[in-house]
């Protein structure tokens, strides 16, 4: 998993947006961040925002998150988000970009 720095967070979000990957990022003080991908099956006939409001979203597929991830640090959350996006969207433009990073 690529570990992004705080100053790289914006680039990751821009790459996700440019790749048309929808995400739902939620935070609650002292609880860290929660990351979800909207379920395509749910949003086919609705606006994605309506599906999110109804909490009809699905989480990342199961994968091992390193023990040193701090869900209260945006750079750690974005690192997991990016890895999850490559798993969920292996043929996406985002995944090509991610794999090109050193």
C-alpha positions as MATLAB code, in Angstrom:
seq = 'XXXXXXXXXXXXXXXXXXXXXXXXXXXXXXXXXXXXXXXXXXXXXXXXXXXXXXXXXXXXXXXXXXXXXXXXXXXXXXXXXXXXXXXXXXXXXXXXXXXXXX';
ca = [
       0.000    0.000    0.000;
       1.290    3.429   -0.950;
       1.462    5.757    2.063;
       0.485    9.260    1.012;
       1.710   12.410    2.720;
      -0.669   15.095    3.951;
       0.288   17.366    1.049;
      -0.679   14.626   -1.461;
      -4.249   14.210   -0.196;
      -5.707   16.704   -2.672;
      -4.136   14.929   -5.637;
      -5.647   11.602   -4.569;
      -9.116   13.130   -4.290;
      -8.713   14.837   -7.669;
      -7.623   11.574   -9.309;
     -10.637    9.777   -7.803;
     -12.938   12.515   -9.080;
     -11.363   12.558  -12.541;
     -11.772    8.768  -12.677;
     -15.487    9.118  -11.843;
     -15.165    7.023   -8.687;
     -17.830    7.934   -6.171;
     -16.904    7.841   -2.513;
     -18.613    8.652    0.735;
     -16.305    9.970    3.444;
     -17.742   10.582    6.867;
     -16.091   11.713   10.069;
     -17.158   11.946   13.663;
     -14.918   13.538   16.258;
     -12.874   10.950   18.190;
     -14.139    8.191   15.910;
     -11.987    8.926   12.882;
     -13.188    8.590    9.301;
     -15.474    6.087    7.617;
     -15.056    5.366    3.900;
     -17.701    3.818    1.662;
     -18.358    3.339   -2.020;
     -21.976    3.825   -3.104;
     -23.527    0.611   -4.335;
     -24.118    0.775   -8.070;
     -27.180   -1.476   -7.719;
     -28.851    0.996   -5.388;
     -28.146    4.191   -7.274;
     -29.111    3.116  -10.799;
     -32.522    4.763  -10.564;
     -31.753    7.425   -7.961;
     -29.461   10.318   -7.432;
     -26.380    9.143   -5.613;
     -26.978   11.730   -2.883;
     -30.420   10.239   -2.188;
     -28.903    6.773   -1.860;
     -26.296    8.103    0.568;
     -28.933    9.903    2.644;
     -30.806    6.609    2.906;
     -27.525    4.961    3.952;
     -27.768    2.525    1.047;
     -24.059    2.284    0.497;
     -21.629   -0.562    0.795;
     -18.234   -0.676    2.409;
     -14.932   -1.584    0.839;
     -14.351   -5.219    0.052;
     -12.503   -6.967    2.847;
      -8.759   -6.454    2.863;
      -6.071   -6.253    5.506;
      -5.432   -2.769    6.847;
      -1.981   -2.323    8.376;
      -1.911   -1.947   12.165;
      -0.142    1.387   11.929;
      -3.089    3.109   10.227;
      -4.591    5.903   12.300;
      -8.175    6.556   11.189;
      -7.967   10.047   12.681;
      -5.209   11.118   10.265;
      -6.417   12.139    6.817;
      -3.211   10.965    5.117;
      -3.685    7.457    6.546;
      -7.371    7.439    5.604;
      -6.559    8.534    2.050;
      -3.900    5.830    1.770;
      -6.511    3.195    2.651;
      -9.081    4.880    0.396;
      -6.692    4.752   -2.563;
      -5.864    1.099   -1.960;
      -9.569    0.280   -1.642;
     -10.337    2.089   -4.888;
      -7.759   -0.007   -6.739;
      -9.351   -3.172   -5.362;
     -12.905   -2.066   -6.135;
     -12.090   -0.548   -9.545;
      -9.119   -2.522  -10.917;
      -9.570   -1.309  -14.519;
     -10.080    2.358  -13.666;
      -7.993    5.327  -14.661;
      -7.343    5.825  -10.944;
      -5.789    2.365  -10.611;
      -3.518    3.054  -13.586;
      -2.427    6.314  -11.940;
      -1.920    4.605   -8.553;
       0.190    1.841  -10.039;
       2.376    4.414  -11.814;
       3.425    5.919   -8.470;
       6.711    4.922   -6.912;
];
